[in-house]
Amino acid sequence: MASSADRDAFEVCGRCGEPLAGTDWYPATTRLRADGTRLVFSFCDRHCLAAWDRPD
């Protein structure tokens, strides 16, 4: 069963929180936790993905 965080990855942008339409394709990335759990992040556009992936 998918966790709440998994569902959220496909409902809102991982950076700005903008709602994502369920029928559109969006840029996404994954991260692997130390315990082997894979996290999925979706973004409303490539600019949010690039800003999220950039170190501070």
N, C-alpha and C positions, 0 to 999 in steps of 0.2 A: 504494500500500500504506500502511496506517495505521501511524504510529509507535507506539512503546511508550507515549509520553505521551498520544496520542490514545486508546488503549485504556484506560489508567488513568483517564481522565476519566469513563469510564462504569462503572468497577469500584469506585472508592472516592471518598468525599467529599473535595472539594478543600480543605476546611479541617481537619476532624478525623480523616480517614482511615478513617471507618466504612465497611465494605463496603456496596455498593449492590446490590440484587437486580436481576438482568437484566430482569425482566418488569415492574417498576414504573416510574412516571414520577417524575422528581426535578427540583427547580429547577436551572436551569443558566444560565450566562452565557458570553460570549466576550470575549476581548481580542485586539486587533490589534497585532502587533509592528511595529517600524519597517520591517522588510523585507517587510511585507505578509502574513506568516504569521498565520493565525488560530488562537488557542488556545481550547480548550473546557474549561470547568470545570463539574462537576456537584456537587451538595450533597445531604446526607441529608435536610435540611429547610430551611425558609425562614429559620430562625434562624442556621444556619451560613452560608447565603448572605449574610444581612445583616451578620453579624460579619466575614466575609471581605472584603466590599465596603467596610466602614467604614475610613477612614484611621486610623492609629495616633495 
